[in-house]
C-alpha cells in the first residue's frame, strides 16, 4: 500500500521546488502565476480525481504507485508541455522543432496557434468524454442516483452500440451547426471537428475495448497468467501485467481528456509554456494525490453516489467542450459545474448512509435495486 504521508511530503516538496524555481527564473510575479495555475487546475479537477479513483482502485498496489510516477510524468511532460507543441505542429503544418522555437521566442504567435487548434481539441476530447458518460448511463446497475433519469435510460442500453450512435449523431449535429462559426475568428471548422471527433471515438473504442477485454479475462478466469492478484489497496483483485497496462492506458487517456480545456485556458494567464507546465503540473500532482487518497480510504465505496456525480460532470464537460467550439465558455463555469455535481453526489451519499445506519446499518434487500435522488424512497 502506498504511504500517504510520504506521498503528501513528496507533493509538498515538489510544489515548493516549483515555486522556488519559478521565483528565481521569473521573479515574484512568475511564482505567483505558477501558484495561480496550480490552484486553478486543482479547483477544477475534483471530478477528475473521483473518476480516476474509480479506475485506479482496480489496479494493483504496484500500478497505483506507477500512476503517481509514470502517470505523473506523462501528465506534466506529455499533456502540459509536449501536447500543445504537437497540436501546433500538426494544425499549423510545421515541424515540432519549429513549434518549440515559436513557443520559446514568439510566444504571442504560439498562443494564437494553440488557441486556433481548440476546435480540434474540443472535438476529440468532447467525443471521448461523451462516450464515457453515455456508456455509464446506458448500463443497468443496482444503485441509481437520479432514478427518474437513470432507470429509463438504462433500459435503452439493451440496444446494441447505442452510445456510439448517439455520439456520432451529436458529432454530426455539432459539426453542422456550432462548428460553422468558431469562437476564434468565426471560421468554418466543421471538417476539423468532424475528423477530430471521429478520432476521439476511435481512440475510446480501442483503449476501452482492450481494457475491458483484459479485465473480463481476469474476472472470468480468476487468473490470467500474471494478470490478477489481490491488492491491499483495493481489497479485491488488483490488475497487473497486460490487464494493468491496458487499464493504465485507459486511465491516462481519461485523465488527459480532462486536461484539454485546462491547458487551453492557461494561455489566458500566461504564454510561457514552461510556466504553464510547472503550474498545471503542481495541480496535476495534487489531483493524483487526492485520487490515491480516495482509493486507499475507500471513498468511492463509502460515498457511492460520487461515481454517478463524476459521470454527470463528465457529460457536462463534454457538452461544454462542444459549445466551446463556437462560444467562449468561462473557465469558472467549467469548474463550478463539475464541483456542483460532485458536491450534490457527496451530500446524497451522506443522506443515504445516515438512512442505512438508521435502519440498522443493513444493506438493501437482496435483489432489490437501490435508488437515490429522483425517487420517493431510498431503500437499504
Secondary structure, 3 states (H helix, E strand, C coil): CCCHHHHHHHHHHHHHHHHHHHHHHHHHHHHHHHHHHHHHHHHCCHHHHHHHHHHHCCECHHHHHHHHCHHHHHHHHHHHHHHHHHHHHHHCCCCHHHHHHHHHHCHHHHHHHHHHCHHHHHHHHHHHHHHHHHHHHCCCCCECCCHHHHHHHHHHCCCCCHHHHHHHHHHHHHHHCHHHCCCCCCCCCHHHHHHHHHHHHHHHHHHHHHHHHHHHHHHHHCCCCCCEEECCCCCCEEECHHHHHHHHHHHHHHHHHHHHHHHHHHCCCCCCHHHHHHHHHHHHHHHHHHHHHHHHHCHHHHCCCHHHHHHHHHHHHHHHHHHCCCCCCCHHHHHHHHHHHHHHHHHHHHHHHHHHHHCCCCCCCCCCCECCCCCCCCCC
